[in-house]
Amino acid sequence: MKTGRLGNASPAKISVLLPADEAVRFEAYCEKRGHKKSTLIARLVREHLDREQFAMQAELFCGEGAKGKGP
């Protein structure tokens, strides 16, 4: 995943492994409710992080003029 400043990251691909019975259940849920699996997973992750009040702290020093070693 390419990350620039916080919030400007390009989408990352994440694979999720589920036991077969849970995968069938999830697929049936998505089909019945009209959800696209990837969109629902992204929403569930986002909602969970929000509920846990987990936020990334923006880098204090970024850009060309910042001193110190960068990536």
N, CA, C and O atoms as a GROMACS GRO file, in nm:
protein
  284
    1MET      N    1   0.085  -0.118   0.000
    1MET     CA    2   0.000   0.000   0.000
    1MET      C    3   0.089   0.123   0.000
    1MET      O    4   0.177   0.136   0.085
    2LYS      N    5   0.066   0.210  -0.092
    2LYS     CA    6   0.139   0.336  -0.093
    2LYS      C    7   0.072   0.431   0.003
    2LYS      O    8  -0.050   0.449   0.000
    3THR      N    9   0.152   0.490   0.089
    3THR     CA   10   0.094   0.587   0.180
    3THR      C   11   0.167   0.719   0.166
    3THR      O   12   0.290   0.724   0.167
    4GLY      N   13   0.091   0.821   0.152
    4GLY     CA   14   0.145   0.956   0.152
    4GLY      C   15   0.110   1.015   0.286
    4GLY      O   16   0.132   0.954   0.390
    5ARG      N   17   0.056   1.132   0.282
    5ARG     CA   18   0.007   1.191   0.406
    5ARG      C   19  -0.118   1.114   0.449
    5ARG      O   20  -0.187   1.055   0.366
    6LEU      N   21  -0.146   1.116   0.576
    6LEU     CA   22  -0.259   1.044   0.630
    6LEU      C   23  -0.386   1.079   0.554
    6LEU      O   24  -0.416   1.197   0.533
    7GLY      N   25  -0.461   0.979   0.513
    7GLY     CA   26  -0.584   1.002   0.440
    7GLY      C   27  -0.567   1.003   0.289
    7GLY      O   28  -0.666   1.004   0.216
    8ASN      N   29  -0.444   1.002   0.241
    8ASN     CA   30  -0.420   1.004   0.098
    8ASN      C   31  -0.361   0.872   0.050
    8ASN      O   32  -0.287   0.868  -0.049
    9ALA      N   33  -0.394   0.764   0.118
    9ALA     CA   34  -0.340   0.634   0.081
    9ALA      C   35  -0.422   0.574  -0.034
    9ALA      O   36  -0.544   0.589  -0.039
   10SER      N   37  -0.353   0.508  -0.124
   10SER     CA   38  -0.426   0.437  -0.229
   10SER      C   39  -0.482   0.310  -0.167
   10SER      O   40  -0.427   0.260  -0.069
   11PRO      N   41  -0.591   0.257  -0.222
   11PRO     CA   42  -0.653   0.138  -0.164
   11PRO      C   43  -0.557   0.020  -0.156
   11PRO      O   44  -0.475  -0.001  -0.246
   12ALA      N   45  -0.567  -0.055  -0.048
   12ALA     CA   46  -0.483  -0.173  -0.029
   12ALA      C   47  -0.569  -0.297  -0.049
   12ALA      O   48  -0.688  -0.298  -0.017
   13LYS      N   49  -0.509  -0.400  -0.102
   13LYS     CA   50  -0.580  -0.526  -0.119
   13LYS      C   51  -0.550  -0.612   0.003
   13LYS      O   52  -0.434  -0.632   0.039
   14ILE      N   53  -0.655  -0.663   0.065
   14ILE     CA   54  -0.642  -0.748   0.183
   14ILE      C   55  -0.719  -0.876   0.157
   14ILE      O   56  -0.834  -0.872   0.112
   15SER      N   57  -0.658  -0.989   0.186
   15SER     CA   58  -0.726  -1.118   0.172
   15SER      C   59  -0.776  -1.162   0.309
   15SER      O   60  -0.706  -1.147   0.410
   16VAL      N   61  -0.896  -1.215   0.311
   16VAL     CA   62  -0.956  -1.262   0.436
   16VAL      C   63  -0.982  -1.411   0.422
   16VAL      O   64  -1.048  -1.455   0.328
   17LEU      N   65  -0.932  -1.487   0.517
   17LEU     CA   66  -0.954  -1.631   0.517
   17LEU      C   67  -1.061  -1.664   0.621
   17LEU      O   68  -1.048  -1.629   0.738
   18LEU      N   69  -1.166  -1.732   0.576
   18LEU     CA   70  -1.274  -1.774   0.665
   18LEU      C   71  -1.292  -1.924   0.653
   18LEU      O   72  -1.269  -1.982   0.547
   19PRO      N   73  -1.334  -1.988   0.761
   19PRO     CA   74  -1.371  -2.129   0.748
   19PRO      C   75  -1.485  -2.140   0.646
   19PRO      O   76  -1.563  -2.047   0.629
   20ALA      N   77  -1.492  -2.252   0.579
   20ALA     CA   78  -1.588  -2.269   0.469
   20ALA      C   79  -1.731  -2.239   0.512
   20ALA      O   80  -1.805  -2.174   0.437
   21ASP      N   81  -1.772  -2.285   0.629
   21ASP     CA   82  -1.910  -2.261   0.671
   21ASP      C   83  -1.938  -2.113   0.694
   21ASP      O   84  -2.048  -2.065   0.664
   22GLU      N   85  -1.841  -2.040   0.747
   22GLU     CA   86  -1.858  -1.895   0.767
   22GLU      C   87  -1.858  -1.821   0.634
   22GLU      O   88  -1.931  -1.723   0.617
   23ALA      N   89  -1.777  -1.868   0.540
   23ALA     CA   90  -1.774  -1.805   0.407
   23ALA      C   91  -1.908  -1.821   0.337
   23ALA      O   92  -1.957  -1.727   0.274
   24VAL      N   93  -1.966  -1.940   0.346
   24VAL     CA   94  -2.097  -1.964   0.284
   24VAL      C   95  -2.202  -1.875   0.351
   24VAL      O   96  -2.286  -1.816   0.282
   25ARG      N   97  -2.197  -1.865   0.481
   25ARG     CA   98  -2.291  -1.780   0.556
   25ARG      C   99  -2.276  -1.633   0.515
   25ARG      O  100  -2.376  -1.564   0.493
   26PHE      N  101  -2.151  -1.586   0.505
   26PHE     CA  102  -2.124  -1.447   0.467
   26PHE      C  103  -2.173  -1.420   0.324
   26PHE      O  104  -2.235  -1.317   0.299
   27GLU      N  105  -2.145  -1.511   0.232
   27GLU     CA  106  -2.189  -1.493   0.094
   27GLU      C  107  -2.341  -1.490   0.084
   27GLU      O  108  -2.396  -1.410   0.009
   28ALA      N  109  -2.408  -1.576   0.161
   28ALA     CA  110  -2.555  -1.577   0.160
   28ALA      C  111  -2.610  -1.446   0.215
   28ALA      O  112  -2.706  -1.391   0.162
   29TYR      N  113  -2.547  -1.396   0.322
   29TYR     CA  114  -2.589  -1.268   0.380
   29TYR      C  115  -2.575  -1.156   0.278
   29TYR      O  116  -2.668  -1.077   0.258
   30CYS      N  117  -2.460  -1.149   0.213
   30CYS     CA  118  -2.436  -1.044   0.114
   30CYS      C  119  -2.536  -1.052   0.000
   30CYS      O  120  -2.589  -0.950  -0.045
   31GLU      N  121  -2.562  -1.173  -0.048
   31GLU     CA  122  -2.656  -1.190  -0.159
   31GLU      C  123  -2.797  -1.148  -0.118
   31GLU      O  124  -2.866  -1.078  -0.192
   32LYS      N  125  -2.839  -1.190   0.000
   32LYS     CA  126  -2.975  -1.159   0.047
   32LYS      C  127  -2.993  -1.010   0.072
   32LYS      O  128  -3.099  -0.955   0.044
   33ARG      N  129  -2.890  -0.944   0.126
   33ARG     CA  130  -2.899  -0.802   0.161
   33ARG      C  131  -2.853  -0.709   0.050
   33ARG      O  132  -2.864  -0.587   0.063
   34GLY      N  133  -2.800  -0.765  -0.059
   34GLY     CA  134  -2.758  -0.684  -0.172
   34GLY      C  135  -2.625  -0.613  -0.152
   34GLY      O  136  -2.599  -0.509  -0.212
   35HIS      N  137  -2.539  -0.671  -0.069
   35HIS     CA  138  -2.407  -0.612  -0.044
   35HIS      C  139  -2.303  -0.673  -0.137
   35HIS      O  140  -2.310  -0.791  -0.170
   36LYS      N  141  -2.208  -0.592  -0.177
   36LYS     CA  142  -2.088  -0.644  -0.243
   36LYS      C  143  -1.993  -0.683  -0.130
   36LYS      O  144  -1.972  -0.605  -0.037
   37LYS      N  145  -1.936  -0.802  -0.136
   37LYS     CA  146  -1.856  -0.853  -0.024
   37LYS      C  147  -1.743  -0.758   0.015
   37LYS      O  148  -1.725  -0.728   0.133
   38SER      N  149  -1.666  -0.711  -0.082
   38SER     CA  150  -1.551  -0.626  -0.049
   38SER      C  151  -1.594  -0.494   0.014
   38SER      O  152  -1.529  -0.444   0.106
   39THR      N  153  -1.704  -0.437  -0.035
   39THR     CA  154  -1.755  -0.311   0.019
   39THR      C  155  -1.803  -0.330   0.162
   39THR      O  156  -1.777  -0.245   0.248
   40LEU      N  157  -1.871  -0.440   0.189
   40LEU     CA  158  -1.920  -0.466   0.324
   40LEU      C  159  -1.804  -0.491   0.420
   40LEU      O  160  -1.805  -0.440   0.532
   41ILE      N  161  -1.705  -0.567   0.378
   41ILE     CA  162  -1.588  -0.591   0.464
   41ILE      C  163  -1.519  -0.460   0.497
   41ILE      O  164  -1.483  -0.436   0.613
   42ALA      N  165  -1.498  -0.375   0.397
   42ALA     CA  166  -1.434  -0.245   0.421
   42ALA      C  167  -1.514  -0.161   0.520
   42ALA      O  168  -1.457  -0.098   0.610
   43ARG      N  169  -1.647  -0.161   0.505
   43ARG     CA  170  -1.732  -0.085   0.597
   43ARG      C  171  -1.724  -0.142   0.739
   43ARG      O  172  -1.715  -0.066   0.835
   44LEU      N  173  -1.727  -0.273   0.752
   44LEU     CA  174  -1.720  -0.336   0.884
   44LEU      C  175  -1.587  -0.306   0.954
   44LEU      O  176  -1.585  -0.280   1.074
   45VAL      N  177  -1.478  -0.308   0.879
   45VAL     CA  178  -1.347  -0.275   0.937
   45VAL      C  179  -1.345  -0.129   0.982
   45VAL      O  180  -1.302  -0.099   1.093
   46ARG      N  181  -1.392  -0.040   0.895
   46ARG     CA  182  -1.396   0.103   0.928
   46ARG      C  183  -1.481   0.128   1.053
   46ARG      O  184  -1.440   0.202   1.142
   47GLU      N  185  -1.599   0.067   1.058
   47GLU     CA  186  -1.688   0.084   1.173
   47GLU      C  187  -1.625   0.029   1.301
   47GLU      O  188  -1.639   0.088   1.408
   48HIS      N  189  -1.556  -0.083   1.290
   48HIS     CA  190  -1.491  -0.141   1.408
   48HIS      C  191  -1.381  -0.048   1.460
   48HIS      O  192  -1.371  -0.024   1.580
   49LEU      N  193  -1.299   0.002   1.369
   49LEU     CA  194  -1.192   0.094   1.411
   49LEU      C  195  -1.248   0.222   1.473
   49LEU      O  196  -1.194   0.273   1.570
   50ASP      N  197  -1.357   0.272   1.416
   50ASP     CA  198  -1.423   0.390   1.472
   50ASP      C  199  -1.479   0.361   1.611
   50ASP      O  200  -1.464   0.442   1.703
   51ARG      N  201  -1.544   0.246   1.627
   51ARG     CA  202  -1.602   0.208   1.755
   51ARG      C  203  -1.494   0.192   1.863
   51ARG      O  204  -1.516   0.223   1.980
   52GLU      N  205  -1.377   0.143   1.821
   52GLU     CA  206  -1.263   0.127   1.912
   52GLU      C  207  -1.188   0.259   1.932
   52GLU      O  208  -1.093   0.265   2.010
   53GLN      N  209  -1.231   0.362   1.862
   53GLN     CA  210  -1.170   0.495   1.866
   53GLN      C  211  -1.020   0.488   1.835
   53GLN      O  212  -0.938   0.552   1.901
   54PHE      N  213  -0.987   0.408   1.733
   54PHE     CA  214  -0.848   0.394   1.691
   54PHE      C  215  -0.822   0.489   1.576
   54PHE      O  216  -0.889   0.483   1.472
   55ALA      N  217  -0.726   0.577   1.593
   55ALA     CA  218  -0.690   0.672   1.488
   55ALA      C  219  -0.538   0.678   1.476
   55ALA      O  220  -0.466   0.669   1.574
   56MET      N  221  -0.493   0.693   1.353
   56MET     CA  222  -0.350   0.708   1.328
   56MET      C  223  -0.312   0.854   1.352
   56MET      O  224  -0.385   0.945   1.316
   57GLN      N  225  -0.196   0.873   1.412
   57GLN     CA  226  -0.147   1.008   1.432
   57GLN      C  227  -0.072   1.050   1.306
   57GLN      O  228   0.013   0.976   1.256
   58ALA      N  229  -0.103   1.167   1.257
   58ALA     CA  230  -0.035   1.219   1.138
   58ALA      C  231   0.112   1.243   1.171
   58ALA      O  232   0.148   1.276   1.285
   59GLU      N  233   0.197   1.227   1.071
   59GLU     CA  234   0.340   1.252   1.090
   59GLU      C  235   0.360   1.400   1.122
   59GLU      O  236   0.299   1.487   1.060
   60LEU      N  237   0.446   1.425   1.220
   60LEU     CA  238   0.472   1.563   1.259
   60LEU      C  239   0.556   1.637   1.156
   60LEU      O  240   0.535   1.755   1.130
   61PHE      N  241   0.650   1.567   1.097
   61PHE     CA  242   0.740   1.629   1.001
   61PHE      C  243   0.738   1.548   0.872
   61PHE      O  244   0.777   1.432   0.870
   62CYS      N  245   0.692   1.611   0.768
   62CYS     CA  246   0.692   1.544   0.639
   62CYS      C  247   0.721   1.648   0.531
   62CYS      O  248   0.695   1.767   0.548
   63GLY      N  249   0.773   1.601   0.424
   63GLY     CA  250   0.801   1.691   0.314
   63GLY      C  251   0.952   1.708   0.293
   63GLY      O  252   1.033   1.650   0.365
   64GLU      N  253   0.986   1.786   0.194
   64GLU     CA  254   1.123   1.805   0.152
   64GLU      C  255   1.212   1.869   0.258
   64GLU      O  256   1.328   1.832   0.271
   65GLY      N  257   1.158   1.965   0.335
   65GLY     CA  258   1.240   2.039   0.428
   65GLY      C  259   1.257   1.974   0.564
   65GLY      O  260   1.324   2.030   0.651
   66ALA      N  261   1.198   1.856   0.585
   66ALA     CA  262   1.207   1.790   0.714
   66ALA      C  263   1.348   1.738   0.739
   66ALA      O  264   1.411   1.683   0.649
   67LYS      N  265   1.397   1.756   0.860
   67LYS     CA  266   1.528   1.707   0.896
   67LYS      C  267   1.518   1.564   0.944
   67LYS      O  268   1.411   1.520   0.986
   68GLY      N  269   1.628   1.493   0.938
   68GLY     CA  270   1.630   1.354   0.984
   68GLY      C  271   1.612   1.260   0.869
   68GLY      O  272   1.591   1.300   0.754
   69LYS      N  273   1.622   1.133   0.901
   69LYS     CA  274   1.610   1.030   0.798
   69LYS      C  275   1.464   1.004   0.767
   69LYS      O  276   1.381   0.996   0.858
   70GLY      N  277   1.435   0.991   0.645
   70GLY     CA  278   1.302   0.957   0.600
   70GLY      C  279   1.301   0.816   0.542
   70GLY      O  280   1.404   0.751   0.538
   71PRO      N  281   1.186   0.771   0.498
   71PRO     CA  282   1.178   0.637   0.439
   71PRO      C  283   1.248   0.626   0.306
   71PRO      O  284   1.249   0.520   0.245
   0.00000   0.00000   0.00000
